[in-house]
């Protein structure tokens, strides 16, 4: 484990992320560029003290679970994720959750579509990239917290539910069915991701329509909120 190189790498990646990208408010007195240490720790589900020690090159070797949380919190690319595992002396396992990385070629394509509202969504239904027309016609997604950028959450837990309009969709009910099926497939692929399991638990407890489309009996284990009592689970194949 190269503690100093790992510390420098974590610090550099923390400082490049704007609070809005992580769904956090900028705040009136933000002296440091990027995220604060305590914000990274919160997003990675580790203690602020431990993360601080990592950046000070004083911490013991982080586990794969900790590294996975840091990779998610710092929005690391696949190459960066492999690099941080190499620095920590722990070979990476399979990706723990849906990727939120958007290739530069896709971003360039969005910008070359000025006459069309276009966006990119993650496997969990989160809007992760969009062009100017999408922001003008639909919503300025950069002004929303991360959780409110998730279409699956909004279609089932929005003010109108799955039968109401969502940005003028012609068939919101069909979109809701498709979103529920996609989320179940994502949950089966990433059974240990806390954000995915938390979203499923939130929808099961808060949306009758989602529960009808994906009843608890179709899950091998009923998920619980990851922040309270995390449970490993996966969806049954259709």
C-alpha positions in Angstrom: 0.0 0.0 0.0 1.3 3.4 -1.0 -0.2 5.6 1.7 1.2 8.9 0.4 0.2 8.3 -3.2 -3.3 7.2 -2.1 -3.6 10.3 0.1 -2.6 12.6 -2.8 -4.9 10.8 -5.2 -8.0 11.0 -2.9 -7.3 14.7 -2.2 -7.0 15.6 -5.9 -10.2 13.8 -6.8 -12.1 15.4 -3.9 -11.1 18.9 -4.9 -12.3 18.5 -8.5 -15.9 17.7 -7.7 -18.4 20.5 -7.4 -20.9 20.1 -4.5 -23.8 20.3 -7.0 -22.4 17.2 -8.9 -22.8 15.2 -5.7 -26.2 16.6 -4.9 -25.0 18.9 -2.1 -25.6 22.6 -1.6 -22.6 24.9 -2.2 -23.1 26.8 1.0 -22.1 30.5 1.7 -18.7 29.8 3.2 -16.9 27.2 1.2 -13.2 27.9 1.4 -11.9 24.7 -0.2 -12.4 23.7 -3.8 -14.6 20.7 -4.4 -16.1 18.7 -1.6 -15.2 18.8 2.1 -13.7 15.8 3.8 -16.8 15.2 5.9 -19.0 15.3 2.7 -16.9 12.6 1.0 -17.0 10.5 4.2 -20.8 10.9 4.3 -21.2 9.9 0.7 -18.9 6.9 1.1 -20.6 5.7 4.3 -17.4 6.0 6.4 -16.4 8.1 9.4 -14.9 11.6 8.8 -12.0 10.7 11.1 -11.1 7.6 9.0 -11.3 9.5 5.8 -9.2 12.3 7.2 -6.5 9.8 8.2 -6.5 8.4 4.7 -5.8 11.9 3.2 -3.1 12.3 5.8 -1.5 9.0 4.9 -2.0 7.7 8.4 -4.8 5.2 8.0 -4.5 1.4 7.7 -5.2 -0.3 4.4 -8.9 0.3 3.5 -11.1 -2.6 2.7 -12.7 -3.2 -0.7 -16.0 -2.0 0.7 -14.4 1.3 1.8 -12.7 1.7 -1.6 -16.0 1.0 -3.4 -17.7 3.7 -1.3 -14.9 6.1 -2.0 -15.0 5.4 -5.8 -18.7 6.0 -5.8 -18.5 9.2 -3.7 -15.6 10.6 -5.8 -17.2 9.6 -9.0 -14.2 7.7 -10.2 -13.9 6.4 -13.7 -13.2 2.7 -14.2 -9.5 3.4 -14.8 -9.4 5.6 -11.6 -11.2 3.0 -9.6 -8.6 0.4 -10.7 -5.8 2.8 -9.8 -7.1 3.6 -6.3 -7.3 -0.2 -5.6 -3.8 -0.6 -6.9 -2.5 2.2 -4.6 -4.3 0.5 -1.7 -2.9 -2.9 -2.5 -6.3 -4.4 -3.0 -7.2 -5.7 -6.5 -10.6 -4.4 -7.6 -13.6 -6.7 -7.7 -16.6 -6.3 -10.0 -18.2 -2.8 -10.0 -20.4 -2.4 -6.9 -23.0 -0.2 -8.5 -24.3 1.4 -11.7 -21.7 3.6 -13.4 -22.2 7.4 -13.4 -19.4 8.0 -15.8 -20.3 9.6 -19.1 -17.7 9.3 -21.9 -16.5 12.5 -23.5 -17.8 11.3 -26.9 -21.3 11.1 -25.4 -21.0 14.6 -23.9 -19.9 15.9 -27.3 -22.8 14.2 -29.0 -25.3 15.9 -26.6 -23.8 19.3 -27.5 -24.2 18.5 -31.2 -27.9 18.1 -30.8 -29.1 21.7 -30.4 -32.5 21.1 -31.9 -33.3 18.1 -29.6 -33.6 17.7 -25.9 -31.2 14.9 -25.0 -30.0 13.4 -21.8 -28.2 10.4 -20.4 -29.6 8.3 -17.5 -27.8 5.8 -15.3 -29.0 2.3 -14.9 -30.7 3.4 -11.7 -32.7 6.1 -13.5 -30.7 9.1 -12.5 -30.1 11.9 -15.0 -26.3 12.2 -15.2 -25.9 14.4 -18.3 -28.1 16.6 -20.5 -27.9 19.4 -23.1 -29.0 23.0 -22.9 -32.4 22.3 -24.6 -33.3 19.6 -22.1 -32.6 22.0 -19.3 -34.7 24.7 -21.0 -37.7 22.5 -21.9 -37.7 20.1 -18.9 -35.7 21.4 -15.9 -32.3 22.7 -14.9 -31.1 19.5 -13.5 -27.9 21.1 -12.2 -30.1 23.1 -9.7 -31.5 19.8 -8.2 -30.1 17.6 -5.5 -28.9 14.3 -6.8 -31.9 12.4 -5.4 -34.3 14.6 -7.2 -32.7 13.9 -10.6 -33.8 10.3 -10.5 -36.7 9.7 -12.9 -37.7 6.4 -11.3 -38.2 8.1 -8.0 -40.0 11.1 -9.5 -42.4 9.0 -11.6 -43.6 7.0 -8.5 -43.1 9.4 -5.7 -43.7 12.7 -7.5 -46.8 14.8 -6.7 -48.9 13.0 -9.3 -47.6 9.5 -9.0 -47.2 7.0 -11.9 -50.5 8.2 -13.5 -49.5 11.8 -13.7 -47.5 13.8 -16.2 -43.7 13.8 -16.1 -42.3 16.5 -18.4 -45.2 16.0 -20.8 -44.7 12.2 -21.4 -47.3 10.9 -23.7 -47.7 7.6 -21.8 -46.6 8.0 -18.2 -48.0 4.7 -17.2 -46.0 2.8 -19.8 -42.9 4.7 -18.7 -43.5 3.7 -15.1 -43.8 0.0 -16.1 -40.5 0.3 -18.0 -38.8 2.1 -15.2 -39.8 -0.5 -12.6 -38.6 -3.3 -14.8 -35.3 -1.6 -15.5 -34.8 -1.0 -11.7 -35.4 -4.6 -11.0 -32.8 -5.6 -13.5 -30.4 -3.1 -12.1 -31.0 -4.4 -8.6 -30.3 -8.0 -9.8 -27.0 -6.8 -11.3 -25.9 -4.7 -8.4 -27.3 -6.5 -5.3 -24.8 -4.9 -2.9 -25.1 -1.2 -4.0 -26.6 0.8 -1.1 -28.1 3.5 -3.3 -30.0 1.0 -5.5 -31.2 -1.0 -2.5 -32.2 2.2 -0.7 -34.2 3.4 -3.8 -36.0 0.1 -4.1 -36.9 0.1 -0.4 -38.1 3.7 -0.6 -40.4 2.9 -3.6 -41.8 -0.2 -2.0 -42.7 1.7 1.1 -43.9 4.8 -0.6 -45.6 3.8 -3.8 -48.6 1.5 -4.2 -48.1 1.5 -8.0 -44.4 0.4 -7.7 -45.4 -2.3 -5.2 -48.1 -3.5 -7.7 -45.6 -3.6 -10.6 -42.8 -5.2 -8.5 -44.4 -6.8 -5.4 -42.2 -7.8 -2.5 -42.7 -11.4 -3.3 -40.8 -11.0 -6.6 -37.7 -10.1 -4.6 -35.6 -12.8 -3.0 -35.3 -10.7 0.1 -37.2 -7.6 0.9 -34.7 -4.7 0.8 -34.4 -2.3 3.7 -33.1 1.2 3.8 -29.3 0.9 3.5 -28.7 3.6 6.1 -30.6 1.7 8.7 -30.1 -2.0 8.4 -28.5 -3.0 5.2 -29.6 -6.4 3.8 -28.1 -8.1 0.8 -30.7 -9.1 -1.7 -31.3 -9.5 -5.5 -34.2 -9.6 -7.8 -35.5 -12.8 -9.2 -35.0 -13.1 -12.9 -38.2 -12.5 -14.9 
